[in-house]
C-alpha cells in the first residue's frame, strides 16, 4: 500500500512540479539546490528499490523467512526514504521555490 501511494504521489504531484519548476530549480542558491537534488535522487532511489524488493518478493517468495533475510536490505531503503521525506519537508517549509 505504501509503495502504491508513494508512486501515485510521485506521478501526480512531484513529476509535474519538477517539470514545471525545472528552470527555477537550476537557478536556486547552493543550499537549496543541494537539498532539492538530494530529495529528487533519494526519492527516486527509494521508489525504484521499493519496486525491486516487491518484484523479488513476488518472484522468489517461498517462505516468510525470506522476508526476514531481506530486512537487512530494506532497512537502508527505509533510511533513504526517511531522508527523502525530510528533504522534501525542508523544500516546503523553507519555500525553496
NORMOLIN-V783091 format. One record per backbone hydrogen bond with DSSP energy under -1.0 kcal/mol. NH is the residue of the N-H (numbers start at 1). CO is the residue of the C=O. E is the energy in kcal/mol with one decimal. If there is no record, write none. Layout:
nh | co | e
NH | CO | E
NH | CO | E
//
This chain:
nh | co | e
5 | 1 | -2.5
6 | 2 | -2.6
7 | 3 | -2.3
8 | 4 | -2.3
9 | 5 | -2.5
10 | 6 | -2.4
11 | 7 | -2.6
12 | 8 | -2.8
13 | 9 | -2.2
14 | 9 | -2.0
15 | 10 | -2.9
17 | 13 | -1.7
18 | 14 | -2.8
19 | 15 | -2.6
20 | 16 | -2.7
21 | 17 | -1.7
25 | 21 | -2.7
26 | 22 | -2.1
27 | 23 | -1.0
28 | 25 | -1.2
33 | 29 | -2.8
34 | 30 | -2.8
35 | 31 | -2.2
36 | 32 | -2.6
37 | 33 | -2.8
38 | 34 | -2.5
39 | 35 | -2.3
40 | 36 | -2.3
41 | 37 | -2.8
42 | 38 | -2.8
43 | 39 | -2.3
44 | 40 | -1.9
45 | 41 | -2.4
46 | 42 | -2.5
47 | 43 | -2.1
48 | 44 | -2.6
49 | 45 | -2.7
50 | 46 | -1.9
51 | 47 | -2.1
52 | 48 | -2.2
53 | 49 | -2.7
54 | 50 | -2.1
55 | 51 | -2.7
56 | 52 | -2.6
57 | 53 | -2.5
58 | 54 | -2.6
59 | 55 | -2.4
60 | 56 | -2.6
61 | 57 | -1.2
66 | 63 | -1.3
68 | 64 | -1.1
69 | 65 | -2.0
70 | 66 | -1.6
73 | 70 | -1.5
74 | 70 | -1.8
75 | 71 | -2.1
78 | 74 | -2.2
79 | 75 | -2.2
80 | 76 | -2.5
81 | 77 | -2.6
82 | 78 | -2.4
83 | 79 | -2.4
84 | 80 | -2.3
85 | 81 | -2.1
86 | 82 | -2.4
87 | 83 | -2.7
88 | 84 | -2.1
89 | 85 | -2.4
90 | 86 | -2.3
91 | 87 | -1.9
92 | 88 | -1.7
93 | 89 | -3.2
94 | 90 | -2.6
96 | 91 | -2.2
//
